[in-house]
Amino acid sequence: MAVVPKSAEEIERMRVAGRLAGEVLDFIAPHVVPGVSTEELDRLCHDYMVHEQGTVPAPLNYAPPGYKPFPKSICTSVNHQVCHGIPGERVLKSGDILNIDITVIKDGFHGDTSRMFCVGQPSIQARRLVDATFECMWLGILAVRPGAFLGDIGAAIQRHAETRGYSIVREFCGHGIGRRFHEEPQVLHYGRPGTGLRLEPGMIFTVEPMINAGRPAIRELADGWTIVTRTTACRRNGSTRC
């Protein structure tokens, strides 16, 4: 499917949706403490999105081909969970790292963001991984400009991660976004400079690297959604996922 750049009006609506998604993360941050369950975090976020913002939680009942509907309003990925963690009875403890992934729909447009949280005092290794992934994300974003290539984004991320001894999860990538949750293009977090789609003004997509300590291997849990690493540590998009 071709990538269709957004109009000025569409971009402005995307800014609103993105800002509202970020506000959910700001709202929930004080609640991410030892002793809280991921289900409680989901409840708080859901109520804030629906009753305070007037937005729709995009993950709730989202069902792409081959998947059963996602049962919650946010994704909560703890420690070795890479992405798409389902909130539930799990209670956070000091030393956990948690990625909260938020997508809201406002006036028909999606805003998608996530943040890594350290619960209590994380290990030095976990903190280093979180920091390196955050740096990878920003290096990828800094490569975005008209006339650049998608491969430039992936190359910047891959170079920084591998220089620090980390690996890139390859099965998941960034994506276009707008009226649909997931649009073209697919934004790989590895690659070669000067390759792939040439970027044009008006293109909107996510940059959300998932970085592993150790090998990049992952697997899916029996719930059909949660992705975990086959090694010991992982983090994503400036927000730790291990």
C-alpha positions in Angstrom: 0.0 0.0 0.0 1.3 3.5 -0.9 2.3 6.0 1.8 0.0 9.0 1.5 1.4 12.2 3.1 -1.0 13.9 5.5 -2.5 17.3 4.8 -1.9 20.3 7.0 -5.3 19.8 8.7 -4.6 16.1 9.3 -1.2 16.9 10.8 -2.8 19.3 13.2 -5.3 16.7 14.3 -2.5 14.2 14.7 -0.7 16.7 17.0 -3.8 16.9 19.2 -4.0 13.1 19.4 -0.3 12.7 20.1 -0.4 15.4 22.8 -3.4 13.6 24.5 -1.6 10.3 24.4 1.4 11.9 26.1 -0.9 13.4 28.8 -2.1 9.9 29.7 1.5 8.9 30.5 2.0 12.1 32.6 -1.2 11.3 34.4 -0.3 7.7 35.2 3.4 8.3 36.2 2.7 9.0 39.9 0.8 5.8 40.2 3.7 3.6 39.0 4.9 2.4 42.4 5.7 -0.8 44.1 2.5 -2.6 45.1 0.3 -1.4 42.3 -1.1 -4.0 39.8 -0.9 -3.5 36.1 -4.7 -4.0 36.0 -5.1 -1.0 38.3 -2.9 1.1 36.0 -5.1 0.0 33.1 -8.3 1.0 35.0 -6.8 4.4 35.9 -5.7 5.1 32.3 -9.0 3.9 30.8 -11.1 6.2 33.1 -8.8 9.2 32.4 -9.0 8.7 28.6 -12.7 8.1 28.4 -14.0 10.4 31.2 -11.5 13.2 31.3 -10.1 13.4 27.8 -13.1 12.2 25.8 -10.7 9.9 23.8 -11.1 6.2 22.8 -8.5 3.7 24.0 -7.3 2.3 20.7 -6.0 -1.1 22.0 -9.3 -2.1 23.6 -10.8 -4.9 21.5 -8.2 -4.2 18.7 -8.0 -7.3 16.6 -5.7 -7.3 13.5 -5.9 -10.4 11.3 -4.8 -13.5 13.1 -5.2 -12.1 16.6 -8.0 -12.3 19.1 -9.3 -8.9 20.4 -6.9 -7.2 22.9 -8.7 -7.2 26.2 -7.4 -4.0 27.8 -7.0 -0.3 27.1 -3.2 -0.1 27.5 -0.2 -2.4 27.1 1.9 -3.0 30.2 5.2 -4.9 29.5 7.2 -5.8 32.6 10.9 -6.8 32.7 11.5 -9.5 30.0 8.3 -8.7 28.3 9.1 -6.8 25.0 5.7 -5.5 24.0 2.0 -6.0 24.0 1.8 -7.1 27.7 -1.8 -7.5 28.9 -2.6 -5.8 32.2 -3.7 -8.2 34.9 -3.1 -9.2 38.5 0.7 -8.8 38.4 1.8 -6.5 41.2 4.8 -4.3 40.6 7.8 -4.6 42.9 10.9 -2.4 43.4 13.4 -3.0 40.7 10.9 -3.8 38.0 11.0 -1.9 34.7 7.7 -1.3 33.0 6.7 0.0 29.6 3.3 1.5 29.3 2.1 1.8 25.8 -0.7 4.3 25.1 -2.7 4.9 21.9 -5.8 7.2 22.0 -8.2 8.1 19.2 -9.4 11.6 19.1 -11.8 12.9 16.3 -10.8 9.8 14.2 -7.0 10.2 14.5 -4.6 8.0 16.5 -1.9 9.2 18.9 0.6 6.5 19.8 3.3 6.8 22.4 5.0 4.8 25.2 7.3 5.4 28.2 9.6 3.3 30.2 9.2 3.5 34.0 11.6 2.2 36.7 9.8 1.0 39.7 11.8 1.8 42.8 15.5 1.3 42.3 16.4 -0.6 39.1 19.6 -2.5 38.6 22.6 -0.8 37.0 22.2 -3.1 34.0 18.5 -2.3 33.6 19.1 1.4 33.8 21.9 1.2 31.2 19.6 -0.7 28.8 16.8 1.8 29.3 19.1 4.8 28.7 20.6 3.2 25.6 17.2 2.5 24.1 16.1 6.0 24.8 19.2 7.3 23.0 18.5 4.9 20.1 15.0 6.3 19.7 16.2 9.9 19.6 19.0 9.1 17.1 16.4 7.5 14.9 14.1 10.6 15.2 17.0 12.9 14.4 17.6 11.0 11.1 14.0 11.9 10.0 13.9 14.7 7.4 12.6 15.3 3.9 14.9 13.5 1.4 16.3 11.1 3.9 15.6 7.3 3.7 13.9 4.9 6.0 17.2 3.0 6.1 18.9 6.0 7.6 16.6 5.7 10.7 17.3 2.0 11.2 21.0 2.4 10.6 21.3 5.1 13.3 19.5 3.0 15.8 21.3 -0.3 15.0 24.8 1.4 15.1 24.2 2.9 18.5 22.7 -0.3 20.0 25.3 -2.6 18.7 28.2 -0.3 19.7 27.0 -0.8 23.3 26.7 -4.5 23.0 22.9 -4.7 22.5 20.8 -6.3 19.8 17.7 -5.2 17.8 14.4 -7.0 18.0 13.6 -7.5 14.3 10.1 -8.9 14.3 8.5 -5.6 15.4 9.0 -2.2 14.0 7.6 1.3 13.8 4.7 2.1 11.6 2.7 4.8 9.8 -0.2 6.1 11.8 -3.2 8.4 11.2 -6.9 7.5 10.8 -5.8 3.8 11.2 -3.8 2.4 14.1 -1.2 0.9 11.8 -0.5 2.3 8.3 2.4 2.2 5.9 5.4 2.5 6.0 7.0 -0.1 8.2 9.9 1.5 10.0 12.6 -1.0 10.7 15.0 -0.3 13.6 18.0 -1.7 11.7 19.2 -1.2 8.1 21.7 0.5 5.8 21.9 4.2 5.1 20.5 5.4 1.8 18.1 2.5 1.4 14.3 2.1 1.6 11.6 4.7 1.1 12.6 8.3 0.6 10.9 10.5 3.2 8.5 13.3 2.1 6.9 16.1 4.0 3.6 15.0 5.6 4.6 11.4 6.3 3.8 10.5 9.9 5.1 7.3 11.5 6.4 6.0 14.8 10.0 5.3 15.8 9.9 2.7 18.6 13.1 0.6 18.9 13.0 -2.5 21.0 16.5 -3.3 22.2 17.7 -6.5 23.9 20.6 -7.2 26.2 22.0 -10.3 24.6 20.5 -12.0 21.6 17.5 -10.6 19.8 15.4 -13.8 20.0 11.8 -13.4 21.2 8.7 -15.6 21.6 4.9 -15.1 22.0 3.1 -16.2 25.2 0.0 -18.4 25.2 -2.2 -15.3 25.6 -1.6 -14.6 21.9 -0.3 -11.1 22.5 2.5 -10.8 25.0 6.0 -10.9 23.5 9.0 -11.8 25.7 12.7 -12.1 25.1 14.4 -15.5 25.2 17.3 -13.8 27.0 17.3 -11.9 30.3 16.7 -8.2 29.5 15.0 -6.0 27.0 13.7 -2.5 26.8 11.7 -0.4 24.3 11.4 3.1 23.0 12.9 5.0 25.9 10.8 3.0 28.2 12.3 -0.2 29.6 10.8 -3.5 28.7 12.7 -6.4 30.3 
